[in-house]
């Protein structure tokens, strides 16, 4: 009796799995090659004056494509390992903000993304927090060192004199 129940349970599970698989296979549409048009900029937030990489796809990635943006002008992307790639430097004086990056494929297809340009001031030198920042001149540190050495010498001299004085 136990074997019959276990056999029926396995049959029911396999039947349900078969129905689920049939449903998935009949309702899922395959991805078409014509739906793979995109453009991406790495990094998508970059400091003015730095170089960014551009990667794109135009379905037919064996032809060049053009990317334009107010952030950097015009760039031609070239075929590279199944994608279209290129790189460009954002001008150092570019104002901060969000700039559209537009791809135009040779087949007329287009795509767009956004590049955020940052323009943060770079510090000219580190803050003077001690150590290397203030070690150039004679400051309180040098005086403390000399004073400490003098105090040690005085204590050592007094201690030596006491020892010699107690023997006589």
ZIJO-V572052 format. One record per residue. N is the residue number from 0. RES is the residue in three letters. SS is DSSP state (h for helix, s for strand, l for the rest). PHI is phi in degrees with one decimal (* if undefined). OMEGA is omega in degrees with one decimal (NA if undefined). Layout:
n=(N/N)
res=(RES/RES)
ss=(SS/SS)
phi=(PHI/PHI)
omega=(OMEGA/OMEGA)
This chain:
n=(0/1/2/3/4/5/6/7/8/9/10/11/12/13/14/15/16/17/18/19/20/21/22/23/24/25/26/27/28/29/30/31/32/33/34/35/36/37/38/39/40/41/42/43/44/45/46/47/48/49/50/51/52/53/54/55/56/57/58/59/60/61/62/63/64/65/66/67/68/69/70/71/72/73/74/75/76/77/78/79/80/81/82/83/84/85/86/87/88/89/90/91/92/93/94/95/96/97/98/99/100/101/102/103/104/105/106/107/108/109/110/111/112/113/114/115/116/117/118/119/120/121/122/123/124/125/126/127/128/129/130/131/132/133/134/135/136/137/138/139/140/141/142/143/144/145/146/147/148/149/150/151/152/153/154/155/156/157/158/159/160/161/162/163/164/165/166/167)
res=(UNK/UNK/UNK/UNK/UNK/UNK/UNK/UNK/UNK/UNK/UNK/UNK/UNK/UNK/UNK/UNK/UNK/UNK/UNK/UNK/UNK/UNK/UNK/UNK/UNK/UNK/UNK/UNK/UNK/UNK/UNK/UNK/UNK/UNK/UNK/UNK/UNK/UNK/UNK/UNK/UNK/UNK/UNK/UNK/UNK/UNK/UNK/UNK/UNK/UNK/UNK/UNK/UNK/UNK/UNK/UNK/UNK/UNK/UNK/UNK/UNK/UNK/UNK/UNK/UNK/UNK/UNK/UNK/UNK/UNK/UNK/UNK/UNK/UNK/UNK/UNK/UNK/UNK/UNK/UNK/UNK/UNK/UNK/UNK/UNK/UNK/UNK/UNK/UNK/UNK/UNK/UNK/UNK/UNK/UNK/UNK/UNK/UNK/UNK/UNK/UNK/UNK/UNK/UNK/UNK/UNK/UNK/UNK/UNK/UNK/UNK/UNK/UNK/UNK/UNK/UNK/UNK/UNK/UNK/UNK/UNK/UNK/UNK/UNK/UNK/UNK/UNK/UNK/UNK/UNK/UNK/UNK/UNK/UNK/UNK/UNK/UNK/UNK/UNK/UNK/UNK/UNK/UNK/UNK/UNK/UNK/UNK/UNK/UNK/UNK/UNK/UNK/UNK/UNK/UNK/UNK/UNK/UNK/UNK/UNK/UNK/UNK/UNK/UNK/UNK/UNK/UNK/UNK)
ss=(l/h/h/h/h/h/h/h/h/h/h/h/h/h/h/h/h/h/h/h/h/h/h/h/h/h/h/l/l/l/l/l/h/h/h/l/s/s/s/s/s/s/l/l/s/s/s/l/l/l/s/s/s/s/s/s/s/s/l/l/l/l/l/l/s/s/s/s/s/l/l/l/s/s/s/s/s/s/s/s/l/l/s/s/s/s/s/s/s/l/l/l/l/l/l/l/s/s/s/s/s/s/s/s/l/l/l/l/l/s/s/s/s/s/s/s/s/s/l/l/l/l/l/l/l/l/l/l/l/l/h/h/h/l/l/l/l/l/l/h/h/h/h/h/h/h/h/h/h/h/h/h/h/h/h/h/h/h/h/h/h/h/h/h/h/h/h/l)
phi=(*/-61.4/-63.7/-67.2/-66.6/-64.2/-65.0/-66.4/-64.1/-62.8/-61.5/-64.9/-63.8/-64.6/-64.6/-64.2/-62.5/-63.2/-64.6/-62.9/-61.9/-63.9/-63.5/-63.4/-66.9/-88.8/-99.7/-82.0/-93.3/-70.5/-71.8/-98.7/-64.7/-74.2/-103.0/-111.1/-105.4/-155.5/-140.8/-139.9/-117.8/-126.3/-73.1/-83.7/-124.2/-138.8/-71.3/-56.3/94.8/-103.6/-96.7/-120.7/-101.6/-122.5/-130.3/-148.0/-142.1/-123.9/70.0/-105.5/-91.7/-103.6/-124.9/-67.1/-137.9/-111.3/-120.6/-128.8/-161.1/-68.3/-73.4/-144.7/98.0/-115.3/-135.9/-95.3/-94.6/-116.8/-60.4/-158.0/52.8/87.3/-127.9/-108.0/-133.2/-170.2/-146.4/-152.4/-99.8/-75.1/-55.8/-64.4/-98.6/-68.1/-66.7/-66.3/154.1/-96.7/-123.6/-69.4/-119.9/-111.0/-99.6/-126.2/-84.3/-67.8/-89.3/91.8/-73.4/-135.4/-153.0/-147.5/-146.3/-123.9/-113.1/-98.6/-95.8/-105.9/-140.6/-91.3/-66.2/-92.1/-66.6/-78.6/-154.0/-69.0/-69.5/-80.9/-104.1/110.3/66.3/-65.6/-72.3/-121.3/-78.3/-66.5/-107.8/-81.3/-119.7/-65.4/-62.8/-66.5/-64.6/-64.8/-64.4/-63.4/-61.2/-65.5/-65.3/-63.0/-63.1/-65.0/-64.6/-63.2/-63.4/-65.7/-65.9/-64.6/-65.6/-70.0/-68.3/-63.0/-64.1/-69.6/-71.2/-79.3/-79.2/-94.2)
omega=(-179.6/-178.9/179.7/179.3/179.5/179.2/179.4/179.1/178.1/178.9/-179.5/179.6/179.9/178.5/179.1/178.5/177.5/177.8/178.3/179.4/178.9/179.0/-179.2/-177.3/-178.2/-176.8/-179.2/177.4/-179.5/177.6/179.2/-179.6/-176.8/-176.1/-174.4/176.9/-179.6/172.0/177.0/-180.0/-178.6/-9.3/-178.2/168.2/-174.5/177.1/174.2/-178.5/179.6/-178.4/176.5/176.4/179.1/177.1/-176.4/173.9/179.9/-173.4/-179.9/-171.9/175.7/176.2/178.2/175.0/-176.9/174.5/177.6/176.9/173.6/180.0/-175.6/-179.9/-175.6/179.2/174.2/176.6/-177.8/178.0/-179.4/177.1/175.5/178.0/171.7/-174.9/175.4/178.4/-178.5/176.9/176.1/179.4/-177.0/-179.0/-179.4/-179.9/178.3/178.2/178.2/-178.5/174.5/175.1/-172.3/176.6/174.0/-178.3/179.0/178.3/177.6/179.6/-178.8/174.1/-177.4/173.1/-178.2/174.5/176.7/179.0/177.3/177.4/-179.2/178.6/178.2/179.2/-179.0/173.9/-178.2/179.1/179.3/-176.6/-179.6/180.0/-176.7/-177.6/-177.0/-174.3/-175.2/-175.4/176.8/-179.6/-178.5/-179.0/179.6/179.9/178.7/179.5/179.4/179.0/179.0/178.4/177.5/-179.5/178.9/-179.9/179.2/-179.2/179.1/179.2/179.3/179.7/179.6/-179.5/178.6/-179.7/-179.1/-179.2/-177.0/-179.1/-175.2/NA)
